[in-house]
Amino acid sequence: MQSRFPGLDRFDQAILRELSHNGRSSVSDLARAIGLSKSPTQARLKRLETEGIIQGYRAMIDPIRLGLDHVAFVEVKLTDTREAALASFNAAVVQVAEIEEVHMLASHFDYLLKVRCRSMSDFRAVLGEKISSLPHVSSTSTYMSMQAVKDDAGLGPI
């Protein structure tokens, strides 16, 4: 059977699936979960890291428990969409700590931002002082999130 992910067999995919659920799994636990011995599992893990498929490991922190439960999605239109303007916006937007995600879109607007703050007044300050002053911003539209139905940075189809 052909893999849906070229270069990744079922064992590689199983490693990724296991680590996406528990990044602190030991090599022994991984080996047991995927049905290989420790040495080949460790070699596969090292290859996945070397090839950049596994980019790193990090703790998943609950923003709600930190009081960061105000989420907004902001559409951004730019005044200029030539490469230099896009590069300038990209370099600046990644510096804004309250912005969790930035996506360039093929749409009637240029970017969609996911912004997380403590309160509406904090969001207003971020929008007015940081987002609106980013290079080449022409206009913004905001959508407030009432509830996250699914907020999973996992691998979905693997």
C-alpha positions in Angstrom: 0.0 0.0 0.0 1.3 3.5 -1.0 2.0 5.9 1.9 0.0 9.1 1.8 3.2 10.8 2.9 6.1 10.0 0.5 9.2 8.9 2.3 7.3 8.0 5.4 6.3 4.4 6.0 3.8 3.2 8.6 6.4 3.1 11.4 7.5 6.7 10.7 3.9 7.8 10.7 3.3 5.9 14.0 6.3 7.7 15.6 4.9 11.1 14.5 1.4 10.2 15.7 2.7 9.0 19.1 4.9 12.1 19.6 2.1 14.4 18.6 0.1 13.0 21.6 3.1 12.8 24.0 6.3 14.5 23.0 8.0 13.2 26.2 7.7 9.6 25.2 10.9 7.7 25.8 12.4 5.7 22.9 11.5 2.5 24.7 7.8 3.6 25.0 7.8 4.7 21.3 9.3 1.3 20.3 6.7 -0.6 22.2 3.8 1.6 20.8 4.9 1.2 17.2 6.0 -2.4 17.3 9.7 -2.1 16.6 12.7 -2.7 18.8 14.5 0.2 20.5 17.5 0.6 18.0 15.5 0.9 14.8 13.0 3.2 16.5 15.9 5.4 17.7 17.4 5.4 14.2 14.1 6.4 12.7 13.5 9.1 15.3 17.0 10.6 14.6 16.3 10.5 10.8 13.0 12.3 11.3 14.8 15.0 13.3 17.7 15.3 10.9 15.4 15.6 7.9 13.5 18.4 9.7 10.2 16.5 9.8 10.4 16.7 13.6 11.4 20.3 14.1 11.6 20.3 17.9 9.7 19.5 21.1 7.8 21.9 23.4 5.4 22.1 26.2 1.7 22.6 25.5 0.6 25.5 27.8 -3.1 26.1 28.5 -3.6 29.8 27.7 -7.0 29.8 29.5 -5.3 28.9 32.8 -3.0 31.9 32.3 -6.0 34.2 31.8 -5.4 34.6 28.1 -9.0 33.6 27.1 -9.8 36.5 24.7 -9.3 35.3 21.1 -9.9 37.4 18.0 -9.3 36.8 14.3 -8.2 39.8 12.4 -8.3 40.2 8.6 -5.6 42.5 7.4 -5.5 44.3 4.0 -2.3 45.8 2.9 -1.7 48.9 0.8 1.0 47.1 -1.3 1.4 43.4 -2.0 4.6 43.5 -3.9 7.3 41.2 -2.5 9.2 43.9 -0.6 6.0 45.0 1.2 5.0 41.4 2.0 8.5 40.8 3.4 8.4 43.9 5.5 5.0 43.0 6.9 6.1 39.4 7.6 9.2 40.5 9.5 7.2 42.9 11.6 4.1 40.8 12.4 6.1 37.9 13.8 7.5 40.3 16.5 4.0 40.9 18.0 3.8 38.5 21.0 0.0 38.6 21.2 -0.3 37.3 17.6 -0.4 33.5 17.8 -0.8 32.7 14.1 -0.4 34.6 10.8 -1.6 33.3 7.5 -1.2 34.9 4.1 -4.4 34.2 2.1 -5.7 34.3 -1.5 -8.8 36.2 -0.6 -10.3 39.7 -0.6 -7.9 40.5 2.2 -4.2 39.6 2.5 -3.6 38.1 6.0 -5.6 36.4 8.8 -4.2 36.8 12.3 -5.1 34.9 15.4 -4.6 37.2 18.4 -4.8 36.2 22.0 -5.1 38.6 24.9 -6.4 38.9 28.5 -9.3 41.2 27.8 -11.1 43.4 25.2 -9.2 46.5 26.4 -5.9 44.6 25.9 -7.1 43.6 22.4 -8.0 47.2 21.6 -4.5 48.3 22.6 -2.9 45.5 20.5 -5.0 46.4 17.5 -4.6 50.1 17.8 -1.0 50.3 18.8 0.6 47.2 17.2 -1.4 45.7 14.4 -2.6 48.9 12.8 1.0 50.3 12.8 2.5 47.3 11.0 4.1 48.2 7.7 1.6 48.6 4.8 -1.6 48.0 6.8 -4.5 49.6 5.0 -7.4 48.2 7.0 -8.5 45.5 9.5 -11.7 43.7 10.3 -12.0 41.7 13.6 -14.0 38.6 14.5 -14.3 37.8 18.1 -14.2 34.1 19.1 -16.9 33.0 21.6 -15.6 29.5 22.0 -12.9 27.2 20.6 -14.7 24.1 19.4 -11.5 22.5 18.2 -8.1 24.0 18.9 -5.6 21.2 18.1 -2.2 21.8 16.6 -1.8 18.1 16.1 -1.2 16.3 12.9 -4.7 15.5 12.0 -4.5 13.0 9.1 -1.3 11.2 10.1 
